Amino acid sequence: MDLEAAPEPRVDHTPRATNLSAVVAVTAHMHDCGNRDEILALLVEALPELGPFMVESVSAPTDESDDVWRHRVLLDDSWSRPVSLTLRADYPPTPVQATLLELLIQHTGSALRAASLRSRAATQERHLREAADEIAALGARAVRLEEEAKIHDTFGRLAATGADEAAIAETLHQVTGLAVGIEDAFGNLRVWAGPDKALRYRKIGGGNRVDVLRRAAMEGRPLRNDNRIVQIVRPGQTLLGVLFLSDPEHRATDLDTVALEHAATMLAIDMSHRRSLAETEARLSRDLGADLLAGTDDDSAYSRADALGYDLHTPQRVLAVRWGPDTPVESVTEAFRRHLTSADSSALLVHGNEHRTGILAAVMDAKTDVNIIFTALEKSLGPAVGVIGVGSECTSPSGLPDSYTHAIRALEIRKQSLSPRGVALFDELGVYRILDSHSSTGDVEAFVQEWLGPLLAYDREHRSTMTATLAQYLECGGKYDETAQALRIHRSTLRYRMSRIHELTGRDLRSVDTRLNLHLASRALQVLAGGAPG
């Protein structure tokens, strides 16, 4: 049978539906559908309502010699692959049925084209949105790259000027708008740029500083610690310091951390350079200082000092520093250097001398206030039993060996005194300088034995402290209250001890001469107990 033949009207069959409004309703519903599958499903569902129509299966065998009516339909939505359908009926449709069928097919094609247009429009709209988002992302990326380029250019120009750490911190503060701090490797604040500096500074991490710095080193990028964003300065395996942004309001951006990393790179270069110079200068300074303490000619000393930038032409003196037994001399040296830097002062430091193990020697201007140095060391190293012995002033380098000897003697005498800490000036030792005789101590020992022998024997036999009690009593000028307080004993206990001392020595402590001799003997005992220097 010809599939394209026009339908022959039949009047012996009454159509199931000839209502045009039904077709319109179906086609209206088609135009509301979202995709072609829904539209085709409506077509298949509506066919039996128009007449004896159905869609022939693609897999069904086709025999054109039978009496079945067929009509091939090609639905094209202009954008996607056309849809080919074969409609069949057991008998030819009537003209009305054919008209309704044609109307349905036309509306189906129109609905397919409309759905295709909507789909294409939605696709285009999606593509436009994606393109707009991509353009916006590219714009944002371009803006970020521009900001990063500005940061890089800012620090690049700063690097060209050879800026120091203060300039680096100030530039980082200007770029980020946040306060900036630089700590040294020990947690001491070296530089602060910006407002709101706390009166009492708390180092990064506080008691957990080591853990915080270890975590920052492992992550290799800026790390937030409470209200600060931390970047360690460690060009190699040696920690040189810590750079941080103070951000209590948590408003720092990614660009701020980028700026922090740029600044940290610059700071690492600057600190490494200064550390290298400092190590070289320290070695040369140590070598010159060692030669000065051992003794060298003035002309050579002056020329070498001038090369180091140290003024040796002014009067000098030697300081001998020894801290607690658990404090390495290297730590004392580092603390001394930090004080010199903060005070904008200079000195020639020598430690590790084979004859003076554990003692740091410093050649300094004679006008230097040593009490300020002691306070700075105590603040940095802790209130251990530290002593600074100060040698005599000398006007030429050739006098420094004697000044060194005097500094050592002052240090040793103070260590053996009743107040074994603080600053001891050789020029103010008074009676100790008279008693400090290295050539012959026999007379001094005999003098001590004469006046303190019974007390010393009693202390050895009874493991008592009668000699020390007498020495403190004489140091306090014979005042009972001050003596008892110094010895941390009750006044009645002191009276008992003084009564025993009178019995043991047979001396009248009311006599001025007796008290003087006992006082000299007790001080001489301290000098003898100090031993020879070394």
MARFILO-195524 format. One record per residue (C-alpha): residue in one letter; x, y, z. Coordinates in steps of 0.001 Angstrom, whole numbers, plus 500000, padded with zeros to 6 digits. Layout:
% MARFILO-195524
AXYZ/...
***
This chain:
% MARFILO-195524
M500000500000500000/D501258503531499157/L502231505142502407/E501833508641501033/A498319508085499496/A495632510509500583/P493153509124503043/E489917507930501563/P486900509069503537/R484616506395504948/V481182507036506268/D480408503691507738/H482542504362510778/T481801507050513299/P484991508770514645/R485554508607518393/A486329512314518667/T485763515096516202/N485911517843518738/L488432520402517579/S488742521740521096/A490173518396522224/V492953518705519660/V493592522295520718/A493782521236524357/V496286518509523575/T498435520768521423/A498324523540524030/H499604521041526543/M502364520103524065/H503547523713523964/D503852523669527738/C506099520582527705/G509769520950528446/N511291518429526031/R510611516456522860/D510018513129524609/E507070514554526520/I505646516092523321/L505914512826521367/A504349510971524267/L501343513318524098/L501141512740520349/V501016508978520803/E498459509334523568/A496207511645521509/L496144509590518286/P493451507077519344/E491241509992520377/L491194511315516804/G490461508062515004/P491739504578514474/F495329505799514598/M498414504407516278/V502172504608515867/E503581501585514184/S506523500013515926/V509806500353514163/S510475496645514669/A507087495570513250/P507256493987509746/T505768496170506986/D503745494584504199/E502591497223501707/S500230494718500007/D497860494510502953/D494870496779503464/V496319498629506480/W496419502410506111/R499809503968506813/H501097507495506860/R504751508463507320/V505424511617509352/L508744513471509530/L508919515854512495/D511797518357512331/D512503520886515086/S515225522572512952/W517941522063515595/S518188518388516436/R517885515160514466/P514422514805512764/V511968512275514155/S510387509818511702/L507108508141512706/T504849505771510821/L501170506140511672/R498774503319510878/A495066502597510962/D493145499462510293/Y491040501412507755/P491488504754505979/P490455507760508096/T487577509991507208/P488311513469505911/V487489514931509309/Q489810512473511018/A492521513180508458/T492109516920509018/L492339516501512795/L495373514247512353/E497096516774510125/L496295519527512598/L497755517450515444/I500902516714513437/Q501372520395512599/H500945521442516217/T503305518672517310/G505967520000514927/S505336523520516188/A505602522351519820/L508842520509519014/R510328523624517414/A509188525774520337/A510668523321522862/S513877523194520816/L514037526985520760/R513492527153524503/S516140524497525066/R518562526277522777/A517794529598524440/A518343528027527870/T521594526480526645/Q522732529780525226/E521739531541528419/R523691528983530441/H526677529414528165/L526386533167528519/R526257532863532305/E529252530528532282/A531087532896529954/A530184535813532211/D531343533890535291/E534550532969533522/I535091536560532469/A534418537687536035/A536848535055537335/L539444536148534803/G538846539731535819/A539241538880539486/R542366536880538671/A543715539784536655/V543016542155539550/R544718539756541976/L547719539354539695/E547903543112539418/E547805543451543226/E550429540738543618/A552563542496540999/K552262545732543009/I553363543913546158/H556259542288544326/D557258545627542804/T557041547388546178/F559340544933547915/G561549544649544845/R562199548393544892/L562729548182548655/A565286545411548202/A567194547555545712/T567697550185548420/G569286547690550825/A566599548364553421/D567038547047556953/E564496545145559024/A562863548330560342/A562173549529556777/I560862546083555797/A558450546049558740/E557269549606558016/T556659548776554329/L554698545644555244/H552609547738557642/Q551838550257554871/V550908547514552384/T548617545553554720/G547389548260557086/L548160545879559980/A550712546280562752/V553913544335562116/G556419542835564523/I559802541139564188/E561114538804566879/D564631537483567138/A565274533761567464/F564757533971571253/G561349535672571110/N562557539187571937/L560727541919570020/R563263543675567770/V561009545847565595/W557403547085565793/A555688549003562986/G552206550375563467/P549972551425566355/D548722549595569448/K551991548226570746/A551338546430574036/L553123547717577120/R554078544152578039/Y555017542143574987/R554071538470574800/K556287536409572534/I554823534252569772/G553293531095571220/G554015532091574819/G554844528919576716/N554200526860573566/R556588528890571401/V558658525882570341/D555572523925569222/V554146526893567297/L557410527549565459/R557844523850564683/R554334523728563183/A554985526889561160/A558203525363559828/M556421522146558834/E553607523957557002/G556040526262555215/R553543529110554940/P552039531829557150/L550331530358560206/R547715532003562400/N548483531930566106/D545737533595568133/N545627537213566955/R548805537063564891/I549738535634561507/V553223534190561815/Q555930533581559213/I559231532192560443/V562465533549558980/R564644530533558370/P566601530540555099/G568227527235556029/Q567955525096559130/T568830527955561490/L565972530057562854/L566899533721562492/G563664535298563658/V559881535551563275/L557893538064561234/F554208538500562056/L551098540536561336/S549031541635564325/D545424540864563333/P543158540896566394/E540062541579564252/H540841538708561842/R540545540928558776/A543736539883556995/T543261538784553372/D545141536379551126/L546993539353549659/D548165540280553152/T549699536823553573/V551316537185550121/A552855540470551285/L553948538767554516/E555754536056552534/H557492538639550318/A558602540578553378/A559806537387555084/T561927536523552039/M563533539961552115/L564019539739555867/A565678536328555538/I568185537773553061/D568857540774555271/M569182538721558453/S571421536141556785/H573673538873555447/R573887540641558778/R574446537339560584/S577294536471558226/L578860539895558732/A578361539637562482/E579988536210562609/T582971537443560616/E583238540581562716/A582837538586565918/R585622536224564881/L587967539100564036/S586902540911567198/R587457537776569263/D590897537292567758/L591864540911568458/G590372540762571943/A592283537586572753/D595537539176571603/L594850542287573655/L594241540236576804/A597379538211576192/G599422541337575410/T600320542943572086/D602072546110570914/D600045549294570803/D600610550148567139/S599356546762565917/A596398546907568302/Y595366550366567088/S595560549455563399/R593591546213563810/A590943547942565914/D590601550715563328/A590047548078560625/L587190546651562709/G585707550075563328/Y586417549917567051/D587869552973568809/L590706551746570976/H592177555226571487/T589797556090574339/P590490554751577868/Q589475551085578124/R588888548486580783/V588151544751580810/L584971543144582090/A584946539497583208/V581457537944583224/R580436534633584753/W576794533628585186/G575208530662586915/P576726527192586611/D573923526084584273/T574320529037581895/P576721528367578988/V579177531126578197/E577820531146574622/S574420532221575958/V576056534978577994/T577918536126574873/E574740536231572783/A572872538180575480/F575804540604575754/R575748541137571975/R572005541812572000/H572523544457574680/L575307546091572680/T573029546244569641/S570091547728571557/A572337550237573340/D574168551130570091/S577425550324571842/S580435548181570997/A582965545926572669/L585530543268571853/L584190539985573269/V586343536969574054/H585135533626575359/G586410530082575245/N589836531103576512/E591613527921577497/H592754529492580753/R589406531013581719/T586762528432580875/G583220529679581426/I584179533353581600/L583309535979579001/A585799538831578741/A584849542154577195/V587133545053576288/M585006548194576552/D585128551938576874/A585990552793580474/K583012555178580727/T580477552396580178/D577943551965582999/V578465548318583940/N575372548239586157/I573215548764583062/I574943545812581408/F574338543622584458/T570638544545584493/A570328543736580778/L572048540359581204/E569903539501584203/K566763540348582225/S567859538155579331/L569481535247581186/G567432535190584361/P568296536107587947/A571007533527588389/V574081534145590533/G575811536323587958/V578907538422588547/I580702541014586445/G584252541778587515/V585497545155586289/G589223545674585776/S591185548865586204/E591146551598583598/C594037551765581145/T594958554451578619/S596754552194576125/P596247548631574832/S599378547458576593/G597622547894579949/L594727545585579103/P596357542333580343/D596627543858583840/S593048545117583605/Y591987541576582677/T593807540142585698/H592149542706587948/A588713541909586489/I589214538211587192/R590293538920590768/A587290541198591336/L584983538500589964/E586482535740592117/I586450537827595286/R582790538754594731/K581894535096594087/Q583387534183597478/S581781537081599338/L578611537082601391/S576862538733598413/P578008536545595490/R576284538432592669/G576337541830590998/V579099544129589782/A582526544142591441/L584926546960590495/F588577546280591181/D589153549966591875/E586582549839594701/L587702546611596417/G589461548559599165/V591014546153601646/Y590634543269599194/R593190544885596887/I595677545092599756/L595092541475600659/D595284540312597040/S598946539320597194/H599959536491594836/S603652536542595604/S603340535475599248/T600235534547601210/G601986533102604239/D601653536224606347/V598001536587605442/E597308532973606358/A599099533388609695/F597080536522610401/V593829534709609680/Q594840531790611883/E595778534081614713/W592429535826614831/L590022533219613527/G591823529937614253/P589627528862617235/L586437529596615297/L587644527736612195/A588608524707614313/Y585260524776616096/D583356524998612754/R585287522054611314/E584685519910614381/H581013520781614900/R580046521668611307/S578818525008612556/T578891528519611049/M580482530591613801/T583061532137611447/A580396533154608922/T578230534554611720/L581087536731612968/A581882537922609434/Q578256538940608822/Y578067540654612217/L581148542728611380/E579846543462607848/C576645544824609439/G578644547112611717/G577775545172614851/K574034545745614445/Y572084542780615792/D568833543292613889/E570520543651610493/T572798540694611187/A569943538421612260/Q567923539412609206/A570869538784606870/L571514535364608446/R567765534617608587/I567960533614612250/H566236534856615377/R567837537653617387/S568143535401620440/T569983532796618310/L572431535477617185/R573033536549620797/Y573804532965621750/R576252532614618854/M578025535887619667/S578363534751623263/R579987531493622058/I582263533440619697/H583442535540622630/E584131532386624611/L585979530631621773/T588179533557620719/G588625535208624083/R588363538531622255/D586489541608623460/L584251542575620572/R583668545986622169/S587262546926621346/V587656548891618077/D591060547336617340/T589761543843618000/R586797544331615694/L589037545794612976/N591458542869613129/L588644540335613144/H587033542143610216/L590304542148608233/A590849538491609062/S587379537511607893/R587849539373604601/A591320537911604156/L589756534462604634/Q587358535182601775/V590263536182599504/L592198533037600396/A589118530901599833/G588798532391596334/G592121530865595336/A594376531885592491/P592667533093589342/G591892530396586797/
***
